[in-house]
Amino acid sequence: MIEARSLAKVFGGKTAVDDISFDVQPGKVTGFLGPNGAGKSTTMRMIMGLDYPTAGSVTVNRRLYADHKAPLREVGALLEARAVHPKRTAYNHLRALAASHGIPKERIIEVMELTGLGAAANKRVGGFSMGMGQRLGIAAALLGDPRTLIFDEPVNGLDPEGVQWVRHLARGLAAEGRTVFISSHLMSEMAVTADHLIVIGRGRILADAPMDQVLAGSGRERTLVRADDVDALAAAIGSDGVEIRRPAPGQLEILGMSARGIAEAALSRRILVTELTPRQASLEDAYMELTRGEVEYQSRVIEPTVGEIPSHP
């Protein structure tokens, strides 16, 4: 279990983590989401004792990470997969970690097979692909058979099979009663992996709830509409609180207005509607609603006019 209480971190006058409190419970996968610069990595580093809090505290299994006599047996973490001596083989890297905790050689072989690294045991890490490096980082996290696992962007660089493997691994570890804490930018994957979500923005907690509650609380109704004259329909329903998107020609995605309200607006202007489909909010939708205005850098989306071919310099 991970427990953070009034946790804060300031770097040179800039607040990276702003007085946050949360629990990461055993027996479930907890997703940790937030825009770049939100404070996710800083929070994870404080959990692992790599950054010292400016205020507050965070413990793993009721103790500070540094106070555990055999920390690898309590918590395993993947924070920076490439932080490995490039001339060491995968096996020797794990052997060095194992030696510091009295972990037997059999366990090294076991985690290498589990993570698909058996055939690469004697290869130097410097020649590993990003995906292989991620697998080695996960193997190191699993080495001490810990009760708590922390993974920062574990699927980076993995192919689809590897992404699916991480998903099953995380859910399997949680099913064994372990605490599993994962950060990721891959919303589609987090949607089918996490049971609980903690969303952070500008160092503050924006949501801390089970997945279904986050989705249910995403706010505005969302409806997919096809019509003979989408321009006239968009003009008819445009108002404060209603957002209109154009995912494809002849199609609108309308947020903030009920399907009945859309149908009534179309009927009043004699616009033929050929599809009116209410849509459940996705995790990406809910996330975007929660973090709207919390991103450090805003990008401007340029949408080409339908039929127009964007020019390139």
N, C-alpha and C positions, 0 to 999 in steps of 0.2 A: 504494500500500500504506500502511496505517496501522499503526503499532507503538506500543503503550503499555507502559511498563515501570514497575512499582511506583508507579503514578499515584495520587495522593491529593489531596483538597481538603477543607479545613476552613473553615466559615463561623462565626465567632463561637463557637467551641467545639463546634459540631455538625459531625460528619464526614459529608460528602455523598458522597464517593468514598473508599473505604478500601483503598488499596494493591492496585490491580488491574493485571494485565498481560494483554494480548491482542494478537493480530494480525488485521487485516482484509485478506484476500488478494485480489489481482486475479483477474478471470475468474469471479467468482461474486457472488451477492447475499447479503450478510450481514445478517440481521435482528437488531435490538437491542431486546430486550424487558425489561420490568420494570414493577412497580406505580408509581403516582404517588409521587414523592419518593424513587425508588430510586437516582437519580443519573444517569439517562440524559442529560438535557439538559445537566447540568453537565459530563459527560464530553465531549459533542459541542462544547460551548463551549470547553473546554480544547484540543480538537483544533484548533479554529479560532483559538486565541490570544485569545479573548474573556475567558476566565478564566485566571489564572495558577496552575499547580499549587502546592499546599503542599509536595508532595514528588513525586519521580519525573519522568517526561517522556513526551511523546507526539509522534511525528513523522509527517509525511505525505510519502511518497516520499523518505524518509531525511533530511528536514530539518524543523526547526520551521516552522510555518506562516509566522511573521514573517520567516524567513530566505529565503523564496522571493522572487526578484526580480520575478516576475510571478505572484502567487498565484492569480489567476483562471484562469490557464492550467494550473495544477497541480491545484487542488481547487475544486470548485463546491459550494456548500452552500445548503440551504433550512433555516434555523433559525427565523426569525420572518418569515413572509410579509408581515405588515402593516407592517413597518418600512420604509415607503416614504412619501415626501412626498405627501400626498393631492392636491395641486394639479398635480402632474406628470402628464403623459400616460404611458402604458405605454412608448411609443417613447422618449420623452425620458429616462425612468428608465434604460432599457437603454443609451441613447446615452451618458449620463453615466458609467456603469460601463465601457462599451467604450472611451471616450476615455482613461480612466486606464491602459489596457493596450495601446493602439494596435490595438484590434480593429476591423476594417473594418465599414462600414455594412451590407454584404451579409450579414454574420453576424448582425446584429441582426434583419434581416428573416427570415433563415433560422430562427432560434430562435422568433420570434413565430409563424411558420407552423407549426412543429413542435408548439408547445404550444397551438395553436388560438386565438391572440390576434390573428391578422392583421386581423380586422374591428374589433378594439378598440384598434388601435394609437394612435389619436388621442383616446381617451377618458381622462379624468382618473381616476387610480387611486382617489381618494376615493369614487367611485361604483361601484367594483367589488364584486361579491358575494364571499363568502369563497372560493368555488371559483375565481373568476377571479383573485383575489389569489394563491391557491396556484399557479395556472398561471404567473403572472408571476414568482413566486419560483423556480419550476423553470426558467423561461426564463433568469433571471439566473444560476442555477447552471450552466447549459449554455453560457453565452455564450462562455467562453474555451476551449471544447472540451477540458475538463480530463481528466486520467487518473483522478482520484478524485472521486466524488460522495458527498455526505452529505445525506440527506434526513430531517428530523425531522417525523414525522406528515404525509407528503406528500399523503395522500388526504383530509385534513380538509376538509369542505365540498364535496367533489366528488360529482357524481351517479354512478350506476352506470357510465355510459360513461367518465367521467373516471377512476374507480377502475381500470377495466380498462385504460385507456390508460397509467396510471402503472405498472401491473404489466408490460405489454409493454415500456414504455420502460426500466424497471429491468433486465429480463432481456436486452433488446437491448444495453444498455450493457455489461453483464457479458460477453455473448457476444463483444463487441469487445475483451475483455481488460482492461476498466477495473475499478477497485475501486468497489463500490457498497455503501454502509452506510446502512441504513434503520431508523428506529425507528417503531413503530406499535402501537396498541392493538387494531387490527382483526385478530384472530387468523385468521379465515377467509381473509383476503387474504394475510396473511403466510405461511400454510400453502402457498399455491400460487405464492408469489413468491420466498421465500428458499431458498437452498441450504444455508446454515450459520446457526446461531443463537448469539448471545451473550445470556444471560439474567442480569440484575443485580437484586439485592434488598438494600436498606439499604446501598448502596454497595459490595457485594461481588459477585464473579462466582459465580453459582449453576450455570451451565452454559456450555460453550464447545465446541460439537460440531456435526457435520453434522445436518441436519434429521432424517434417518432414525434416527440414534442417539438424539436427544432423544426421539423418539416411542417408540422401542423401550425406552428406559430410564424410561418414565413410571411404571413400577411395577405397581400392582395390576391383576389381571385384572378384566374388566368384562363383564357379561352382562345382556342384556335378557330379562326373564321375564314371561310372561302366565300366569295361573292362575285357577282358579275361586274360590280363597280366598287372596288375596294377604296378608291379615292373618295367617292361620295360618302361611303360608309364611315371612313376615317374622319371626314369633316363633320359628319353628323354626331359622332360620339366623342369628339375631342373636347375635353374639359379638364379642369384641375383635378388631380388625383387619378386620372386615367392615362396610362402609358400605352402607346401603340407601336408595335414593332412589325417589320415586314420581312419575315423569314424567306419568302419566295414570291414570285409574281402571282398575283391573284389571291394572295393569302395575307392575313393579319394575325398577329398574336396580341391580344388585348388584355392588359393587366389593370385591375382596379374597377371592373364593371362586371356585373352578373351576366350570365348567358341570356337571361330573360330581358334584361335591359338592352342588350345588343340587338336581340330579335325585335323588340318594340321599336327601337330607333330605325332599324332597316325597314320594318313594315310601314312606319309613318312616312317614309320617303320612297316606298315602292321599289326597294332594292332587293333583288333576288339573292337570297343566301343559300348556298349549296352545302355548307358544312358549318356546324356550330358545336364544337367539342370542348367541354370543360377539361382542364388538364391539372393533374396533381403537381404541386411544386416539387422540383428535384432538389437534391442537396445543393447543387450549384446555385439554383435560384434562391434558396434560403440563405446560403452563404453570402451571396451578393447583396441581399437585402440587409443582412446583419452588418456587413462591413462597408456599406455605402457611406462614403465620407471619411472612412478610417484608413484608406490607403495613403502611403507616404508620397507616391508619385502618381498623378492622374494622366492617363493616355487618352488621346482623342481618336475615336474610331471614325474612319472615313469609309462610307458605304457608297460604291459606285452606282450610278443610275442603272436600272434594269436595261440590259441590252448594250450598255456602254462598255467598251473594252478599256480597262485602265492602261494609261500610258506609263512607260518606264523610261527613266533617263538612260 
